[in-house]
Amino acid sequence: MLETLADRIEKDNQITTPSLSELKELAAPNARITKYGSMAFFCRTRGRSAKETEIIMGEPTEEQKKTVERLPDYLKGRKLIRVDRQIGTTKPFHCRSYISADHPQIGYMWASTLFETKKKRIDSISIQIPEWPETKVMVEPSSGVNLILGPDYVGELKMSHLRLAMYRTKERGGLGLHAGSKVIRIMGKDGKLHEKGILLFGLSATGKTTLTCHNHWLDEKKGEGIVIRQDDIMLMQKDSSCMGTEKNFYVKTDSLEPENERAIYNVAISKNALLENVMVKPDGSVDFFDKTITSNGRAVVPRDEMENTDASVDLDRVDIVLFITRRNTIIPPVAKLDKERAAAFFMLGESMGSSASDVDPGKPKRVVGANPFIVGPKDGEGNRFYDIIERNPHVECYLLNTGMIGEGGDGPCEKITVKDSAIIIREIARGAVVWKKDPDWGYETVESISGVEMSRFHPERHYSKEQYAKLTGELRDERRKWLAQFENLYSEIRNVI
């Protein structure tokens, strides 16, 4: 339905193709300059329009057809900006965006997240028209075209192309993942340095970016360290290698501070950062804790200015997978998963809603693969993940809770801190955790670990036996009910809880 739309737009409209530096000049009048010299932009749309997003897999509806028919006439004679970029460097995915000329900052911020391209072949086209009188986002995978009508949020444009890149990867036998990635170089128990490729799954506000960029207090004198690969989207191949996608990071800035998030904080205050809906005071100072505008403040930050990065955005192989959840009752700080449970927790995608989308923040939610951008049947995502880790037995999988323990119990809750999680990841990579089987869930929990007092999180410290049994039963029923809806999911995944 959308395959000829770009041709009509090119024919009937005034199209300009500014360079990145020219986009910056065009966007400058819409910016507020911070005391760091960076540009801050403000848009009326505070997050993705998830409820208004329609994936067109077959015959479009009459309403969808009418929208597409209206668009060329609506745009006729208007000035548009055309920007071409590519996702990734190893097997690049080529993208083209058409954006209303009145909103050059959208093009500038989006172009700043991806790599320059000189290829004429285009794999994905997005058309973003913030002036459209209603909110409607339409995706047609068969033609590779996205319509973003109404929203002026940069994240909507960013994910429109990445969504299709993930879909194409799945068509070729891989799997697109909403996950951060890094390499940890660490001294193992055998006294030798080892490199571990890490994937961190998690919805916005679970701590994915924070932990992706954390240095884990490794000992550089011993040759230890980290290399940050990607913050958001990876394209996993059959051999467990992962291709990166973005040149720079589009990070959430809510309550960003230097103590535990130094790597991100330092680039968020760079003169080359691009801020979106972040509070800027009259004197130009930036307040990442002020949520007056939104708690979903964002920044495009330069990856090459970030500590612990190099020229590559890819992972040669994955060794450790972490499913980050944020729950507040009985889920332990970490659990080790066999392949069936790993695929089950991939499907469960347990977390809390955040201001990054139009879901009410703070409410429990489940999103398969922690990935709100899946195109096509979700059963196939879990089956594909299972196939990949079965084919690659070196991959270890873990559930990591960054929330709390004890909500609704008899005493105060115990927060699982960034420090706790960072140390847990370090000791997993070192191979220094002693595990024991959990009698209720079948996965393994920590018996001993250096650097974290795990007794703080024991359920018996927070709940009576009756309370714990009730919460366990309720959670088990919720998980089974969720997995049961996926009829084509492998039975060993669906029935493992």
LOVEXFI-907078 format. One record per residue (C-alpha): residue in one letter; x, y negated, z negated; chain. Coordinates in Angstrom, 1 decimal. Layout:
BEGIN
- residuo|east|north|up|cadena
- a|X|Y|Z|A;
...
***
This chain:
BEGIN
- residuo|east|north|up|cadena
- m|0.0|0.0|0.0|A;
- l|2.8|-2.4|-0.8|A;
- e|5.4|-1.4|1.7|A;
- t|4.8|-4.3|4.1|A;
- l|4.2|-6.9|1.5|A;
- a|7.9|-8.2|1.5|A;
- d|7.9|-8.5|5.2|A;
- r|4.7|-10.7|5.1|A;
- i|6.2|-12.8|2.3|A;
- e|9.5|-13.3|4.3|A;
- k|7.4|-14.4|7.3|A;
- d|5.0|-16.8|5.7|A;
- n|7.1|-18.4|2.9|A;
- q|10.1|-20.7|2.5|A;
- i|12.7|-18.3|1.2|A;
- t|16.1|-19.4|-0.3|A;
- t|18.9|-17.1|-1.3|A;
- p|21.0|-19.0|-3.9|A;
- s|24.2|-17.6|-5.3|A;
- l|24.6|-17.0|-9.0|A;
- s|26.3|-20.4|-9.5|A;
- e|23.6|-22.1|-7.5|A;
- l|20.9|-20.3|-9.6|A;
- k|22.6|-21.7|-12.6|A;
- e|22.3|-25.2|-11.3|A;
- l|18.7|-24.7|-10.4|A;
- a|17.9|-23.3|-13.8|A;
- a|19.8|-26.0|-15.8|A;
- p|16.9|-28.6|-15.9|A;
- n|14.8|-25.9|-17.6|A;
- a|17.4|-25.2|-20.3|A;
- r|18.1|-26.5|-23.7|A;
- i|21.9|-26.6|-24.4|A;
- t|23.1|-25.1|-27.7|A;
- k|26.0|-26.4|-29.8|A;
- y|28.0|-23.5|-28.3|A;
- g|27.4|-24.8|-24.8|A;
- s|25.1|-21.9|-23.8|A;
- m|21.7|-22.3|-22.1|A;
- a|18.5|-21.5|-23.9|A;
- f|15.2|-20.9|-22.0|A;
- f|11.7|-20.6|-23.3|A;
- c|8.8|-18.7|-21.7|A;
- r|5.1|-18.4|-22.6|A;
- t|5.2|-14.6|-22.3|A;
- r|6.9|-13.2|-25.4|A;
- g|7.3|-9.6|-24.4|A;
- r|6.4|-7.0|-21.8|A;
- s|2.8|-6.7|-20.7|A;
- a|2.6|-3.0|-21.3|A;
- k|-1.2|-2.8|-21.4|A;
- e|-1.5|-4.6|-18.1|A;
- t|1.0|-2.3|-16.3|A;
- e|-0.5|0.0|-13.6|A;
- i|1.5|2.8|-12.0|A;
- i|0.1|3.6|-8.5|A;
- m|0.9|7.2|-7.8|A;
- g|-1.8|8.0|-5.3|A;
- e|-4.7|6.1|-3.6|A;
- p|-4.9|2.6|-5.1|A;
- t|-8.2|1.4|-6.6|A;
- e|-10.3|-1.2|-4.9|A;
- e|-9.3|-3.8|-7.4|A;
- q|-5.6|-3.1|-6.8|A;
- k|-6.2|-3.4|-3.0|A;
- k|-7.9|-6.7|-3.5|A;
- t|-5.0|-8.1|-5.6|A;
- v|-2.5|-7.1|-2.9|A;
- e|-4.7|-8.6|-0.2|A;
- r|-5.0|-11.9|-2.1|A;
- l|-1.2|-12.3|-2.8|A;
- p|0.1|-13.3|0.7|A;
- d|-2.6|-16.0|1.1|A;
- y|-1.9|-17.2|-2.4|A;
- l|1.8|-17.5|-1.7|A;
- k|1.6|-18.8|1.8|A;
- g|3.8|-21.9|2.2|A;
- r|5.2|-21.7|-1.3|A;
- k|8.9|-21.8|-2.0|A;
- l|10.4|-18.5|-3.3|A;
- i|13.9|-17.5|-4.4|A;
- r|15.3|-14.2|-3.2|A;
- v|18.0|-12.5|-5.3|A;
- d|19.8|-9.2|-4.5|A;
- r|21.6|-7.2|-7.0|A;
- q|22.7|-3.6|-7.7|A;
- i|22.1|-1.2|-10.6|A;
- g|25.3|0.7|-11.5|A;
- t|28.6|1.1|-9.7|A;
- t|29.1|4.8|-9.1|A;
- k|26.0|5.5|-7.0|A;
- p|24.4|2.1|-6.9|A;
- f|20.7|1.4|-6.7|A;
- h|20.1|-1.8|-4.6|A;
- c|17.4|-4.3|-5.8|A;
- r|15.7|-7.3|-4.4|A;
- s|13.6|-9.8|-6.3|A;
- y|11.4|-12.6|-5.1|A;
- i|10.7|-15.2|-7.7|A;
- s|8.7|-18.4|-7.7|A;
- a|11.1|-21.3|-7.0|A;
- d|9.6|-23.1|-10.1|A;
- h|11.1|-20.5|-12.3|A;
- p|14.8|-20.2|-11.3|A;
- q|15.8|-19.3|-14.8|A;
- i|14.1|-15.9|-14.4|A;
- g|16.3|-15.2|-11.3|A;
- y|19.4|-16.5|-13.0|A;
- m|19.0|-14.4|-16.2|A;
- w|18.0|-11.3|-14.3|A;
- a|20.9|-11.7|-11.8|A;
- s|23.3|-12.1|-14.7|A;
- t|22.4|-8.6|-16.0|A;
- l|23.3|-6.7|-12.9|A;
- f|26.2|-6.3|-10.4|A;
- e|26.6|-8.2|-7.2|A;
- t|25.8|-6.3|-4.0|A;
- k|26.6|-6.8|-0.3|A;
- k|24.5|-3.8|0.9|A;
- k|21.6|-4.5|3.2|A;
- r|19.8|-1.3|2.1|A;
- i|17.2|-2.1|-0.5|A;
- d|15.9|0.6|-2.9|A;
- s|13.6|-1.5|-5.0|A;
- i|11.7|-4.8|-4.5|A;
- s|10.0|-6.9|-7.2|A;
- i|7.8|-9.9|-6.7|A;
- q|7.4|-12.1|-9.8|A;
- i|4.8|-14.9|-9.7|A;
- p|4.3|-16.5|-13.1|A;
- e|1.7|-19.0|-11.7|A;
- w|-0.8|-16.1|-10.9|A;
- p|-4.0|-16.9|-12.9|A;
- e|-4.1|-13.5|-14.6|A;
- t|-1.7|-10.9|-16.0|A;
- k|-1.2|-7.9|-13.9|A;
- v|1.9|-5.7|-13.4|A;
- m|1.7|-3.1|-10.6|A;
- v|4.3|-0.4|-9.7|A;
- e|4.1|1.7|-6.6|A;
- p|7.0|4.3|-6.7|A;
- s|6.4|5.6|-3.2|A;
- s|7.2|2.2|-1.6|A;
- g|9.6|1.1|-4.3|A;
- v|7.7|-2.2|-4.8|A;
- n|6.7|-3.9|-8.1|A;
- l|4.3|-6.8|-8.6|A;
- i|4.7|-9.0|-11.7|A;
- l|1.8|-11.4|-11.6|A;
- g|1.4|-13.8|-14.5|A;
- p|4.3|-13.0|-16.9|A;
- d|7.4|-15.2|-17.0|A;
- y|9.3|-12.9|-19.2|A;
- v|12.7|-11.8|-17.9|A;
- g|12.5|-8.4|-19.4|A;
- e|9.5|-7.5|-17.2|A;
- l|11.7|-8.1|-14.1|A;
- k|14.7|-6.3|-15.5|A;
- m|12.7|-3.2|-16.3|A;
- s|10.8|-3.2|-13.0|A;
- h|13.9|-2.2|-11.1|A;
- l|15.4|0.0|-13.8|A;
- r|12.1|1.9|-14.1|A;
- l|12.3|2.9|-10.4|A;
- a|16.0|3.8|-10.7|A;
- m|15.1|6.2|-13.5|A;
- y|12.3|7.7|-11.3|A;
- r|14.6|8.2|-8.3|A;
- t|17.2|9.9|-10.6|A;
- k|14.5|12.3|-11.8|A;
- e|13.6|13.1|-8.2|A;
- r|17.3|14.1|-7.6|A;
- g|17.4|16.5|-10.5|A;
- g|18.7|14.2|-13.2|A;
- l|16.9|12.2|-15.9|A;
- g|16.6|8.4|-16.5|A;
- l|17.1|7.6|-20.2|A;
- h|16.2|4.6|-22.3|A;
- a|19.4|5.0|-24.3|A;
- g|22.5|3.2|-25.4|A;
- s|25.9|4.8|-24.8|A;
- k|29.5|4.7|-26.2|A;
- v|32.6|6.7|-26.5|A;
- i|34.0|7.4|-30.0|A;
- r|37.7|8.3|-30.1|A;
- i|38.2|9.9|-33.5|A;
- m|40.6|12.1|-35.5|A;
- g|38.9|15.5|-36.0|A;
- k|39.3|17.9|-38.9|A;
- d|42.0|19.6|-36.9|A;
- g|44.2|16.5|-37.1|A;
- k|43.8|15.8|-33.3|A;
- l|42.2|12.9|-31.5|A;
- h|39.0|13.7|-29.8|A;
- e|36.8|11.6|-27.5|A;
- k|33.0|12.1|-27.9|A;
- g|30.5|10.7|-25.5|A;
- i|27.4|9.4|-27.4|A;
- l|23.9|8.7|-26.3|A;
- l|21.6|6.8|-28.7|A;
- f|17.8|6.9|-27.9|A;
- g|15.5|4.4|-29.6|A;
- l|12.7|2.0|-29.0|A;
- s|13.3|-1.8|-29.5|A;
- a|13.9|-2.7|-33.2|A;
- t|15.1|0.8|-34.2|A;
- g|18.8|-0.2|-34.4|A;
- k|19.8|1.3|-31.0|A;
- t|21.8|-1.7|-29.9|A;
- t|23.3|-2.3|-33.4|A;
- l|24.6|1.3|-33.6|A;
- t|25.7|1.4|-30.0|A;
- c|28.0|-1.5|-30.6|A;
- h|29.1|-0.6|-34.2|A;
- n|32.8|0.2|-34.7|A;
- h|32.1|2.7|-37.6|A;
- w|35.2|1.4|-39.5|A;
- l|37.5|3.7|-37.5|A;
- d|41.3|3.6|-38.1|A;
- e|42.9|1.9|-35.1|A;
- k|46.4|2.7|-36.6|A;
- k|45.6|6.4|-36.0|A;
- g|44.4|5.7|-32.5|A;
- e|40.7|5.8|-33.3|A;
- g|38.2|3.5|-31.8|A;
- i|35.1|3.1|-29.7|A;
- v|34.3|2.0|-26.2|A;
- i|30.8|0.6|-25.6|A;
- r|29.3|1.7|-22.3|A;
- q|25.7|0.6|-22.1|A;
- d|23.0|-0.9|-24.2|A;
- d|19.7|0.2|-22.6|A;
- i|19.5|2.5|-19.6|A;
- m|21.5|5.5|-18.5|A;
- l|21.0|7.9|-15.6|A;
- m|21.9|11.4|-16.8|A;
- q|23.1|14.0|-14.3|A;
- k|22.8|17.8|-14.4|A;
- d|26.4|18.2|-15.8|A;
- s|25.5|15.8|-18.7|A;
- s|27.5|12.9|-17.2|A;
- c|25.7|9.6|-17.2|A;
- m|25.8|6.7|-14.9|A;
- g|25.5|3.2|-16.4|A;
- t|23.3|0.6|-14.9|A;
- e|23.9|-3.0|-16.1|A;
- k|26.8|-5.4|-16.0|A;
- n|25.7|-7.4|-19.0|A;
- f|23.4|-6.7|-22.0|A;
- y|19.9|-8.0|-22.7|A;
- v|19.8|-7.8|-26.4|A;
- k|17.2|-8.5|-29.1|A;
- t|18.4|-11.3|-31.4|A;
- d|16.0|-11.0|-34.3|A;
- s|17.9|-11.5|-37.6|A;
- l|21.2|-11.1|-35.8|A;
- e|24.1|-11.6|-38.2|A;
- p|27.9|-11.1|-38.1|A;
- e|28.5|-8.7|-40.9|A;
- n|26.9|-5.5|-39.5|A;
- e|26.4|-6.7|-35.9|A;
- r|29.7|-8.5|-35.2|A;
- a|30.2|-7.3|-31.7|A;
- i|26.7|-8.5|-30.6|A;
- y|26.7|-11.7|-32.7|A;
- n|30.0|-12.9|-31.3|A;
- v|28.8|-12.8|-27.7|A;
- a|25.3|-14.1|-28.6|A;
- i|27.0|-17.3|-29.6|A;
- s|29.3|-17.4|-26.5|A;
- k|29.0|-20.4|-24.2|A;
- n|28.2|-17.8|-21.5|A;
- a|25.2|-16.2|-23.3|A;
- l|21.7|-17.0|-22.0|A;
- l|19.1|-17.2|-24.7|A;
- e|15.4|-16.6|-24.3|A;
- n|12.8|-17.6|-26.9|A;
- v|15.4|-18.1|-29.6|A;
- m|15.0|-21.0|-32.0|A;
- v|17.4|-23.9|-31.2|A;
- k|17.4|-26.7|-33.7|A;
- p|17.5|-30.4|-32.7|A;
- d|21.2|-30.5|-33.4|A;
- g|21.8|-27.5|-31.0|A;
- s|22.3|-24.9|-33.7|A;
- v|20.8|-21.5|-33.2|A;
- d|18.8|-19.7|-35.8|A;
- f|18.4|-16.0|-35.1|A;
- f|16.4|-15.6|-38.3|A;
- d|13.7|-18.1|-37.4|A;
- k|10.8|-16.2|-35.8|A;
- t|8.6|-19.3|-35.3|A;
- i|8.7|-18.7|-31.5|A;
- t|8.7|-14.9|-31.6|A;
- s|10.5|-12.0|-33.4|A;
- n|11.4|-10.8|-29.9|A;
- g|14.1|-13.4|-29.1|A;
- r|16.5|-12.2|-26.5|A;
- a|19.9|-13.0|-25.1|A;
- v|21.8|-11.9|-21.9|A;
- v|25.3|-11.5|-23.3|A;
- p|28.5|-11.0|-21.3|A;
- r|29.7|-7.4|-21.7|A;
- d|33.3|-8.3|-20.7|A;
- e|33.5|-10.7|-23.7|A;
- m|32.3|-8.0|-26.1|A;
- e|34.8|-6.2|-28.3|A;
- n|35.4|-2.6|-27.5|A;
- t|34.4|-2.6|-23.8|A;
- d|36.3|-1.6|-20.7|A;
- a|35.7|-1.7|-17.0|A;
- s|33.5|1.4|-16.8|A;
- v|29.8|1.6|-17.6|A;
- d|29.6|5.4|-17.2|A;
- l|30.0|8.4|-19.5|A;
- d|32.0|11.3|-18.1|A;
- r|30.1|13.7|-20.3|A;
- v|27.7|13.6|-23.3|A;
- d|28.8|15.3|-26.5|A;
- i|26.3|13.9|-29.0|A;
- v|22.7|12.8|-28.6|A;
- l|21.0|10.8|-31.4|A;
- f|17.2|10.3|-31.4|A;
- i|16.8|7.2|-33.5|A;
- t|13.5|6.9|-35.3|A;
- r|12.2|4.4|-37.9|A;
- r|9.9|5.9|-40.3|A;
- n|9.4|5.3|-44.1|A;
- t|8.3|8.4|-45.8|A;
- i|9.9|11.8|-45.7|A;
- i|12.1|11.9|-42.6|A;
- p|15.7|12.4|-43.7|A;
- p|18.5|10.0|-42.7|A;
- v|19.8|12.6|-40.3|A;
- a|18.9|16.1|-39.1|A;
- k|20.8|18.5|-36.8|A;
- l|18.6|20.0|-34.0|A;
- d|18.8|23.1|-31.9|A;
- k|17.9|22.7|-28.2|A;
- e|14.2|23.5|-28.7|A;
- r|13.8|21.0|-31.5|A;
- a|15.9|18.5|-29.6|A;
- a|13.6|18.7|-26.7|A;
- a|10.6|18.5|-29.1|A;
- f|11.9|15.4|-30.7|A;
- f|12.6|13.9|-27.3|A;
- m|8.9|14.4|-26.6|A;
- l|7.8|13.1|-30.0|A;
- g|9.6|9.8|-29.6|A;
- e|8.6|8.8|-33.2|A;
- s|9.1|5.2|-34.2|A;
- m|7.3|1.9|-35.1|A;
- g|5.8|-0.6|-32.8|A;
- s|7.8|-3.8|-32.2|A;
- s|7.3|-7.3|-30.7|A;
- a|9.2|-6.2|-27.6|A;
- s|5.8|-5.0|-26.2|A;
- d|2.2|-5.8|-26.8|A;
- v|1.8|-3.0|-29.4|A;
- d|1.2|-4.3|-32.9|A;
- p|4.6|-4.4|-34.7|A;
- g|5.1|-2.2|-37.7|A;
- k|2.5|0.5|-36.8|A;
- p|3.7|4.1|-36.3|A;
- k|3.8|5.1|-32.6|A;
- r|5.1|7.9|-30.4|A;
- v|6.7|7.3|-27.0|A;
- v|8.1|10.2|-25.0|A;
- g|11.9|9.9|-24.8|A;
- a|11.6|6.5|-26.6|A;
- n|11.1|5.4|-23.0|A;
- p|8.0|3.2|-22.2|A;
- f|9.1|3.2|-18.5|A;
- i|8.5|6.8|-17.5|A;
- v|6.9|7.2|-14.0|A;
- g|5.2|10.6|-13.4|A;
- p|4.2|13.5|-15.7|A;
- k|5.8|13.3|-19.1|A;
- d|5.9|17.1|-19.5|A;
- g|8.6|17.1|-16.8|A;
- e|10.8|14.7|-18.8|A;
- g|11.0|17.1|-21.8|A;
- n|11.5|20.1|-19.6|A;
- r|14.3|18.4|-17.6|A;
- f|16.0|17.3|-20.9|A;
- y|15.9|20.9|-22.2|A;
- d|17.3|22.2|-18.9|A;
- i|20.2|19.8|-19.0|A;
- i|21.2|20.5|-22.6|A;
- e|20.8|24.3|-22.1|A;
- r|23.1|24.0|-19.1|A;
- n|25.6|22.1|-21.2|A;
- p|25.9|23.9|-24.6|A;
- h|28.6|21.4|-25.8|A;
- v|25.9|18.8|-26.3|A;
- e|24.9|18.4|-30.0|A;
- c|21.5|16.7|-30.8|A;
- y|20.5|14.9|-34.0|A;
- l|17.5|13.0|-35.4|A;
- l|18.6|9.8|-37.0|A;
- n|16.1|7.8|-39.2|A;
- t|16.9|4.1|-39.7|A;
- g|13.9|3.3|-41.8|A;
- m|13.3|4.2|-45.4|A;
- i|12.5|7.1|-47.7|A;
- g|9.7|6.9|-50.3|A;
- e|6.9|4.7|-48.9|A;
- g|3.7|5.5|-50.9|A;
- g|5.6|7.3|-53.6|A;
- d|5.8|6.7|-57.3|A;
- g|8.8|4.4|-57.2|A;
- p|10.7|2.0|-55.0|A;
- c|11.6|3.0|-51.4|A;
- e|15.3|3.7|-50.5|A;
- k|16.4|1.8|-47.4|A;
- i|18.6|3.7|-45.0|A;
- t|21.1|0.9|-44.2|A;
- v|23.1|0.2|-41.0|A;
- k|26.2|1.2|-43.1|A;
- d|24.6|4.6|-43.9|A;
- s|23.8|5.3|-40.3|A;
- a|27.2|4.1|-39.0|A;
- i|29.0|6.4|-41.4|A;
- i|26.8|9.3|-40.6|A;
- i|27.5|9.0|-36.9|A;
- r|31.2|8.7|-37.6|A;
- e|31.3|11.9|-39.7|A;
- i|29.2|13.8|-37.1|A;
- a|31.8|12.8|-34.4|A;
- r|34.6|13.9|-36.8|A;
- g|32.9|17.3|-37.3|A;
- a|33.1|16.7|-41.1|A;
- v|29.4|17.1|-42.1|A;
- v|28.4|20.2|-44.0|A;
- w|24.8|21.3|-43.1|A;
- k|22.1|23.3|-44.7|A;
- k|18.8|24.6|-43.3|A;
- d|15.6|22.7|-44.2|A;
- p|13.0|25.3|-45.3|A;
- d|10.1|23.1|-44.1|A;
- w|11.2|22.0|-40.7|A;
- g|13.8|24.6|-39.5|A;
- y|16.3|21.9|-38.6|A;
- e|19.5|21.3|-40.6|A;
- t|20.0|18.5|-43.1|A;
- v|23.1|17.2|-44.9|A;
- e|24.5|19.2|-47.7|A;
- s|27.6|17.0|-48.1|A;
- i|29.1|14.1|-46.2|A;
- s|31.9|11.7|-47.1|A;
- g|30.9|8.0|-47.6|A;
- v|27.1|8.3|-48.1|A;
- e|25.4|9.2|-51.4|A;
- m|22.7|11.4|-49.9|A;
- s|20.9|12.1|-53.2|A;
- r|19.4|8.6|-52.8|A;
- f|17.2|10.1|-50.1|A;
- h|16.1|13.3|-51.6|A;
- p|12.3|13.5|-51.4|A;
- e|11.9|14.7|-55.0|A;
- r|13.3|11.4|-56.2|A;
- h|10.4|9.6|-54.5|A;
- y|7.4|12.1|-54.4|A;
- s|5.8|14.7|-56.6|A;
- k|5.6|18.2|-55.2|A;
- e|2.0|17.7|-54.3|A;
- q|2.7|14.4|-52.5|A;
- y|5.6|15.9|-50.6|A;
- a|3.5|18.9|-49.5|A;
- k|0.7|16.6|-48.4|A;
- l|2.9|14.4|-46.4|A;
- t|4.7|17.4|-44.8|A;
- g|1.4|19.0|-43.8|A;
- e|0.1|15.8|-42.3|A;
- l|3.3|15.1|-40.3|A;
- r|3.4|18.7|-39.1|A;
- d|-0.2|18.5|-37.9|A;
- e|0.4|15.1|-36.1|A;
- r|3.5|16.5|-34.4|A;
- r|1.8|19.7|-33.2|A;
- k|-1.2|17.8|-32.0|A;
- w|1.0|15.4|-30.0|A;
- l|3.0|18.2|-28.4|A;
- a|-0.1|20.2|-27.6|A;
- q|-1.3|17.6|-25.1|A;
- f|1.5|18.4|-22.7|A;
- e|0.2|21.5|-21.0|A;
- n|3.1|22.0|-18.7|A;
- l|5.8|21.6|-21.4|A;
- y|7.8|24.7|-21.9|A;
- s|6.2|26.8|-24.6|A;
- e|9.4|27.1|-26.6|A;
- i|9.4|23.3|-27.0|A;
- r|5.6|22.8|-27.6|A;
- n|5.5|25.5|-30.3|A;
- v|8.7|24.9|-32.2|A;
- i|7.2|22.6|-34.8|A;
***
